[in-house]
Amino acid sequence: MKKSIIVLSFLALAFTGCKKEEVKPSEHNKLEEVPLEEKVAYTQTLEWTAFKTPEKIGVKGTFNDIKLNNVKDSGNLLSDLKEATFQIETSTVNTTDGLRDEKLRTAFFAVMSGNIHGKFIDFKDGKVTVEITMNNVTKEKEFGYTATDDMITISGSVDIIADFQGTKAFNSLHELCKELHMGKTWTDVEIKAVVSKK
């Protein structure tokens, strides 16, 4: 009987010894709950318009691979885009015409050096200064813009030869398309870019 009591006492001690003590956190051990802020996300689109024929008929297109980087997160569209960079993969040119896209890839962009990339320098009084590198030539161009709280539209034009020394690529495309263009391919290209909050 005495042995039984000793054994039961030992078992009771063993089970209670395994019980976890509830530790109350001290004031300085408490983790402060900080609400997570949602990061502002933006989408971007780009449309270019090139011109052909003496009547200057426009041909519109875009690129499927456009990246916008180094965008700040203040929530103010113009402040967020200042110093932001962009990169365009020229082989992803898209005019919704497969035959035309192939000509642009092989006869124009493949003749140019590298892809297109750049940076938004400053936004002021409806004008934005954009640094653009194309054909290994870097040029600062001024475009117009309109902005709301949620969207900015940037528009302007570049000249393939005057701005980016693209004579070789331009002549390559012009010769390939000379008949279709009725002997006239224009060197200026209009650009419209839209950046908006998701």
Phi and psi restraints in degrees (value plus and minus 20) as a CYANA .aco file:
   2 LYS   PHI     -83.7   -43.7
   2 LYS   PSI     -59.7   -19.7
   3 LYS   PHI     -82.5   -42.5
   3 LYS   PSI     -60.4   -20.4
   4 SER   PHI     -82.4   -42.4
   4 SER   PSI     -61.5   -21.5
   5 ILE   PHI     -84.6   -44.6
   5 ILE   PSI     -59.3   -19.3
   6 ILE   PHI     -84.5   -44.5
   6 ILE   PSI     -64.5   -24.5
   7 VAL   PHI     -82.5   -42.5
   7 VAL   PSI     -65.6   -25.6
   8 LEU   PHI     -83.0   -43.0
   8 LEU   PSI     -59.6   -19.6
   9 SER   PHI     -83.6   -43.6
   9 SER   PSI     -59.9   -19.9
  10 PHE   PHI     -84.0   -44.0
  10 PHE   PSI     -63.7   -23.7
  11 LEU   PHI     -84.5   -44.5
  11 LEU   PSI     -61.4   -21.4
  12 ALA   PHI     -82.2   -42.2
  12 ALA   PSI     -61.0   -21.0
  13 LEU   PHI     -85.1   -45.1
  13 LEU   PSI     -59.8   -19.8
  14 ALA   PHI     -83.6   -43.6
  14 ALA   PSI     -65.4   -25.4
  15 PHE   PHI     -88.5   -48.5
  15 PHE   PSI     -60.6   -20.6
  16 THR   PHI     -92.3   -52.3
  16 THR   PSI     -44.8    -4.8
  17 GLY   PHI     -90.9   -50.9
  17 GLY   PSI     -44.6    -4.6
  18 CYS   PHI    -104.8   -64.8
  18 CYS   PSI     -30.0    10.0
  19 LYS   PHI     -91.1   -51.1
  19 LYS   PSI     110.7   150.7
  20 LYS   PHI     -94.7   -54.7
  20 LYS   PSI     115.5   155.5
  21 GLU   PHI     -99.9   -59.9
  21 GLU   PSI     120.9   160.9
  22 GLU   PHI    -101.0   -61.0
  22 GLU   PSI      96.6   136.6
  23 VAL   PHI    -117.3   -77.3
  23 VAL   PSI     102.1   142.1
  24 LYS   PHI    -106.4   -66.4
  24 LYS   PSI     105.2   145.2
  25 PRO   PHI     -87.2   -47.2
  25 PRO   PSI     118.6   158.6
  26 SER   PHI     -98.3   -58.3
  26 SER   PSI     147.1   187.1
  27 GLU   PHI     -78.8   -38.8
  27 GLU   PSI     -60.7   -20.7
  28 HIS   PHI    -100.2   -60.2
  28 HIS   PSI     -29.3    10.7
  29 ASN   PHI    -111.5   -71.5
  29 ASN   PSI     -31.0     9.0
  30 LYS   PHI     -89.1   -49.1
  30 LYS   PSI     116.0   156.0
  31 LEU   PHI    -105.5   -65.5
  31 LEU   PSI     107.9   147.9
  32 GLU   PHI     -95.1   -55.1
  32 GLU   PSI     110.4   150.4
  33 GLU   PHI    -102.4   -62.4
  33 GLU   PSI      95.1   135.1
  34 VAL   PHI    -128.5   -88.5
  34 VAL   PSI     102.2   142.2
  35 PRO   PHI     -84.3   -44.3
  35 PRO   PSI     117.6   157.6
  36 LEU   PHI     -97.6   -57.6
  36 LEU   PSI     109.6   149.6
  37 GLU   PHI    -110.8   -70.8
  37 GLU   PSI     118.7   158.7
  38 GLU   PHI     -95.9   -55.9
  38 GLU   PSI     111.2   151.2
  39 LYS   PHI     -96.4   -56.4
  39 LYS   PSI     116.3   156.3
  40 VAL   PHI     -93.9   -53.9
  40 VAL   PSI     108.1   148.1
  41 ALA   PHI    -133.0   -93.0
  41 ALA   PSI     124.8   164.8
  42 TYR   PHI    -142.6  -102.6
  42 TYR   PSI     132.4   172.4
  43 THR   PHI    -136.8   -96.8
  43 THR   PSI     131.7   171.7
  44 GLN   PHI    -154.9  -114.9
  44 GLN   PSI     123.3   163.3
  45 THR   PHI    -152.2  -112.2
  45 THR   PSI     133.0   173.0
  46 LEU   PHI    -158.7  -118.7
  46 LEU   PSI     111.6   151.6
  47 GLU   PHI    -147.6  -107.6
  47 GLU   PSI     108.6   148.6
  48 TRP   PHI    -133.7   -93.7
  48 TRP   PSI     132.4   172.4
  49 THR   PHI    -149.8  -109.8
  49 THR   PSI      95.5   135.5
  50 ALA   PHI    -121.0   -81.0
  50 ALA   PSI     146.8   186.8
  51 PHE   PHI    -150.9  -110.9
  51 PHE   PSI     124.7   164.7
  52 LYS   PHI    -158.3  -118.3
  52 LYS   PSI     144.7   184.7
  53 THR   PHI      48.1    88.1
  53 THR   PSI     135.6   175.6
  54 PRO   PHI     -77.7   -37.7
  54 PRO   PSI     -46.2    -6.2
  55 GLU   PHI     -99.4   -59.4
  55 GLU   PSI     -23.0    17.0
  56 LYS   PHI      38.3    78.3
  56 LYS   PSI      39.4    79.4
  57 ILE   PHI     -97.9   -57.9
  57 ILE   PSI     111.1   151.1
  58 GLY   PHI    -102.5   -62.5
  58 GLY   PSI     122.2   162.2
  59 VAL   PHI    -142.4  -102.4
  59 VAL   PSI      99.1   139.1
  60 LYS   PHI    -116.2   -76.2
  60 LYS   PSI     132.1   172.1
  61 GLY   PHI    -183.8  -143.8
  61 GLY   PSI     158.5   198.5
  62 THR   PHI    -169.8  -129.8
  62 THR   PSI    -187.3  -147.3
  63 PHE   PHI    -151.1  -111.1
  63 PHE   PSI     119.8   159.8
  64 ASN   PHI     -97.5   -57.5
  64 ASN   PSI     -42.3    -2.3
  65 ASP   PHI    -137.6   -97.6
  65 ASP   PSI      76.9   116.9
  66 ILE   PHI    -146.8  -106.8
  66 ILE   PSI     106.1   146.1
  67 LYS   PHI    -137.4   -97.4
  67 LYS   PSI     114.6   154.6
  68 LEU   PHI    -132.1   -92.1
  68 LEU   PSI     102.1   142.1
  69 ASN   PHI    -145.4  -105.4
  69 ASN   PSI     145.8   185.8
  70 ASN   PHI      38.0    78.0
  70 ASN   PSI      14.1    54.1
  71 VAL   PHI    -100.7   -60.7
  71 VAL   PSI     111.4   151.4
  72 LYS   PHI     -94.1   -54.1
  72 LYS   PSI     157.5   197.5
  73 ASP   PHI    -153.0  -113.0
  73 ASP   PSI      25.7    65.7
  74 SER   PHI    -105.8   -65.8
  74 SER   PSI     -37.7     2.3
  75 GLY   PHI      73.5   113.5
  75 GLY   PSI     -32.7     7.3
  76 ASN   PHI    -114.5   -74.5
  76 ASN   PSI      98.3   138.3
  77 LEU   PHI     -76.5   -36.5
  77 LEU   PSI     -69.5   -29.5
  78 LEU   PHI     -87.4   -47.4
  78 LEU   PSI     -61.3   -21.3
  79 SER   PHI     -85.1   -45.1
  79 SER   PSI     -58.8   -18.8
  80 ASP   PHI     -85.9   -45.9
  80 ASP   PSI     -53.7   -13.7
  81 LEU   PHI    -106.1   -66.1
  81 LEU   PSI     -37.9     2.1
  82 LYS   PHI     -82.2   -42.2
  82 LYS   PSI     106.9   146.9
  83 GLU   PHI      54.3    94.3
  83 GLU   PSI     -17.8    22.2
  84 ALA   PHI     -88.5   -48.5
  84 ALA   PSI     131.3   171.3
  85 THR   PHI    -136.0   -96.0
  85 THR   PSI     140.7   180.7
  86 PHE   PHI    -158.1  -118.1
  86 PHE   PSI     134.9   174.9
  87 GLN   PHI    -159.6  -119.6
  87 GLN   PSI     113.6   153.6
  88 ILE   PHI    -142.9  -102.9
  88 ILE   PSI     103.9   143.9
  89 GLU   PHI    -105.5   -65.5
  89 GLU   PSI      84.6   124.6
  90 THR   PHI     -86.4   -46.4
  90 THR   PSI     -43.7    -3.7
  91 SER   PHI     -89.8   -49.8
  91 SER   PSI     -29.6    10.4
  92 THR   PHI    -117.1   -77.1
  92 THR   PSI       1.0    41.0
  93 VAL   PHI     -73.9   -33.9
  93 VAL   PSI     120.8   160.8
  94 ASN   PHI    -164.3  -124.3
  94 ASN   PSI      93.6   133.6
  95 THR   PHI    -133.4   -93.4
  95 THR   PSI     -11.7    28.3
  96 THR   PHI      47.1    87.1
  96 THR   PSI      -7.7    32.3
  97 ASP   PHI    -146.5  -106.5
  97 ASP   PSI      87.1   127.1
  98 GLY   PHI     -78.5   -38.5
  98 GLY   PSI     -60.9   -20.9
  99 LEU   PHI     -86.0   -46.0
  99 LEU   PSI     -64.0   -24.0
 100 ARG   PHI     -84.3   -44.3
 100 ARG   PSI     -62.2   -22.2
 101 ASP   PHI     -79.5   -39.5
 101 ASP   PSI     -60.5   -20.5
 102 GLU   PHI     -84.5   -44.5
 102 GLU   PSI     -59.2   -19.2
 103 LYS   PHI     -84.8   -44.8
 103 LYS   PSI     -62.5   -22.5
 104 LEU   PHI     -84.7   -44.7
 104 LEU   PSI     -60.2   -20.2
 105 ARG   PHI     -84.4   -44.4
 105 ARG   PSI     -69.0   -29.0
 106 THR   PHI    -105.7   -65.7
 106 THR   PSI     -57.7   -17.7
 107 ALA   PHI    -114.8   -74.8
 107 ALA   PSI     -35.1     4.9
 108 PHE   PHI    -140.2  -100.2
 108 PHE   PSI     -87.7   -47.7
 109 PHE   PHI     -87.8   -47.8
 109 PHE   PSI     -52.0   -12.0
 110 ALA   PHI     -89.1   -49.1
 110 ALA   PSI     -42.6    -2.6
 111 VAL   PHI    -103.7   -63.7
 111 VAL   PSI     -45.6    -5.6
 112 MET   PHI     -95.3   -55.3
 112 MET   PSI     142.1   182.1
 113 SER   PHI    -117.0   -77.0
 113 SER   PSI      99.6   139.6
 114 GLY   PHI      53.2    93.2
 114 GLY   PSI    -196.8  -156.8
 115 ASN   PHI    -110.8   -70.8
 115 ASN   PSI    -194.7  -154.7
 116 ILE   PHI    -123.5   -83.5
 116 ILE   PSI     112.3   152.3
 117 HIS   PHI    -167.5  -127.5
 117 HIS   PSI     145.4   185.4
 118 GLY   PHI    -196.0  -156.0
 118 GLY   PSI    -188.3  -148.3
 119 LYS   PHI    -171.6  -131.6
 119 LYS   PSI     122.6   162.6
 120 PHE   PHI    -104.0   -64.0
 120 PHE   PSI      96.7   136.7
 121 ILE   PHI    -103.0   -63.0
 121 ILE   PSI     -74.0   -34.0
 122 ASP   PHI    -179.3  -139.3
 122 ASP   PSI     127.9   167.9
 123 PHE   PHI    -137.3   -97.3
 123 PHE   PSI     103.4   143.4
 124 LYS   PHI    -178.6  -138.6
 124 LYS   PSI     108.8   148.8
 125 ASP   PHI      31.9    71.9
 125 ASP   PSI      24.6    64.6
 126 GLY   PHI      57.2    97.2
 126 GLY   PSI     -12.2    27.8
 127 LYS   PHI    -143.9  -103.9
 127 LYS   PSI     117.6   157.6
 128 VAL   PHI    -143.0  -103.0
 128 VAL   PSI     112.2   152.2
 129 THR   PHI    -113.0   -73.0
 129 THR   PSI     103.9   143.9
 130 VAL   PHI    -140.8  -100.8
 130 VAL   PSI     108.4   148.4
 131 GLU   PHI    -110.9   -70.9
 131 GLU   PSI     100.6   140.6
 132 ILE   PHI    -141.0  -101.0
 132 ILE   PSI     112.4   152.4
 133 THR   PHI    -133.6   -93.6
 133 THR   PSI     101.3   141.3
 134 MET   PHI    -165.0  -125.0
 134 MET   PSI     115.7   155.7
 135 ASN   PHI      38.5    78.5
 135 ASN   PSI      13.8    53.8
 136 ASN   PHI      42.6    82.6
 136 ASN   PSI       0.0    40.0
 137 VAL   PHI    -134.9   -94.9
 137 VAL   PSI     107.5   147.5
 138 THR   PHI    -124.2   -84.2
 138 THR   PSI     109.9   149.9
 139 LYS   PHI    -160.7  -120.7
 139 LYS   PSI     118.6   158.6
 140 GLU   PHI    -112.0   -72.0
 140 GLU   PSI     106.0   146.0
 141 LYS   PHI    -142.1  -102.1
 141 LYS   PSI     126.9   166.9
 142 GLU   PHI    -124.6   -84.6
 142 GLU   PSI     108.0   148.0
 143 PHE   PHI    -141.1  -101.1
 143 PHE   PSI     139.7   179.7
 144 GLY   PHI    -108.6   -68.6
 144 GLY   PSI     136.8   176.8
 145 TYR   PHI    -167.0  -127.0
 145 TYR   PSI     132.7   172.7
 146 THR   PHI    -144.6  -104.6
 146 THR   PSI     124.4   164.4
 147 ALA   PHI    -160.3  -120.3
 147 ALA   PSI     124.8   164.8
 148 THR   PHI    -139.6   -99.6
 148 THR   PSI    -195.0  -155.0
 149 ASP   PHI     -82.8   -42.8
 149 ASP   PSI     -49.1    -9.1
 150 ASP   PHI    -131.8   -91.8
 150 ASP   PSI     -28.3    11.7
 151 MET   PHI    -173.4  -133.4
 151 MET   PSI     124.1   164.1
 152 ILE   PHI    -148.3  -108.3
 152 ILE   PSI     115.5   155.5
 153 THR   PHI    -136.0   -96.0
 153 THR   PSI     103.5   143.5
 154 ILE   PHI    -133.3   -93.3
 154 ILE   PSI     113.2   153.2
 155 SER   PHI    -165.2  -125.2
 155 SER   PSI     129.7   169.7
 156 GLY   PHI     154.9   194.9
 156 GLY   PSI    -178.0  -138.0
 157 SER   PHI    -168.6  -128.6
 157 SER   PSI     137.7   177.7
 158 VAL   PHI    -148.9  -108.9
 158 VAL   PSI     139.8   179.8
 159 ASP   PHI    -136.7   -96.7
 159 ASP   PSI     100.3   140.3
 160 ILE   PHI     -77.5   -37.5
 160 ILE   PSI     -60.0   -20.0
 161 ILE   PHI    -108.0   -68.0
 161 ILE   PSI     -72.6   -32.6
 162 ALA   PHI     -84.7   -44.7
 162 ALA   PSI     -56.7   -16.7
 163 ASP   PHI    -111.0   -71.0
 163 ASP   PSI     -56.2   -16.2
 164 PHE   PHI    -148.2  -108.2
 164 PHE   PSI      -1.1    38.9
 165 GLN   PHI      29.3    69.3
 165 GLN   PSI      22.8    62.8
 166 GLY   PHI    -115.0   -75.0
 166 GLY   PSI      11.2    51.2
 167 THR   PHI     -77.0   -37.0
 167 THR   PSI     -65.0   -25.0
 168 LYS   PHI     -81.8   -41.8
 168 LYS   PSI     -67.2   -27.2
 169 ALA   PHI     -87.9   -47.9
 169 ALA   PSI     -60.2   -20.2
 170 PHE   PHI     -81.8   -41.8
 170 PHE   PSI     -67.6   -27.6
 171 ASN   PHI     -83.6   -43.6
 171 ASN   PSI     -56.2   -16.2
 172 SER   PHI     -80.4   -40.4
 172 SER   PSI     -67.3   -27.3
 173 LEU   PHI     -90.2   -50.2
 173 LEU   PSI     -61.2   -21.2
 174 HIS   PHI     -80.7   -40.7
 174 HIS   PSI     -64.4   -24.4
 175 GLU   PHI     -84.9   -44.9
 175 GLU   PSI     -59.5   -19.5
 176 LEU   PHI     -85.8   -45.8
 176 LEU   PSI     -54.1   -14.1
 177 CYS   PHI    -130.6   -90.6
 177 CYS   PSI      -5.4    34.6
 178 LYS   PHI     -75.4   -35.4
 178 LYS   PSI     -64.3   -24.3
 179 GLU   PHI     -88.0   -48.0
 179 GLU   PSI     -65.6   -25.6
 180 LEU   PHI     -84.1   -44.1
 180 LEU   PSI     -52.9   -12.9
 181 HIS   PHI    -108.5   -68.5
 181 HIS   PSI     -15.4    24.6
 182 MET   PHI      35.5    75.5
 182 MET   PSI      18.7    58.7
 183 GLY   PHI      60.6   100.6
 183 GLY   PSI     -17.3    22.7
 184 LYS   PHI    -154.6  -114.6
 184 LYS   PSI      98.1   138.1
 185 THR   PHI    -141.7  -101.7
 185 THR   PSI     111.6   151.6
 186 TRP   PHI    -111.3   -71.3
 186 TRP   PSI     128.4   168.4
 187 THR   PHI    -108.3   -68.3
 187 THR   PSI     -37.5     2.5
 188 ASP   PHI    -108.0   -68.0
 188 ASP   PSI     124.4   164.4
 189 VAL   PHI    -151.7  -111.7
 189 VAL   PSI     105.9   145.9
 190 GLU   PHI    -104.6   -64.6
 190 GLU   PSI     124.1   164.1
 191 ILE   PHI    -149.2  -109.2
 191 ILE   PSI     116.4   156.4
 192 LYS   PHI    -153.9  -113.9
 192 LYS   PSI     100.7   140.7
 193 ALA   PHI    -141.0  -101.0
 193 ALA   PSI     120.7   160.7
 194 VAL   PHI    -146.9  -106.9
 194 VAL   PSI     107.9   147.9
 195 VAL   PHI    -139.9   -99.9
 195 VAL   PSI     108.8   148.8
 196 SER   PHI    -159.9  -119.9
 196 SER   PSI     136.1   176.1
 197 LYS   PHI     -93.2   -53.2
 197 LYS   PSI     122.0   162.0
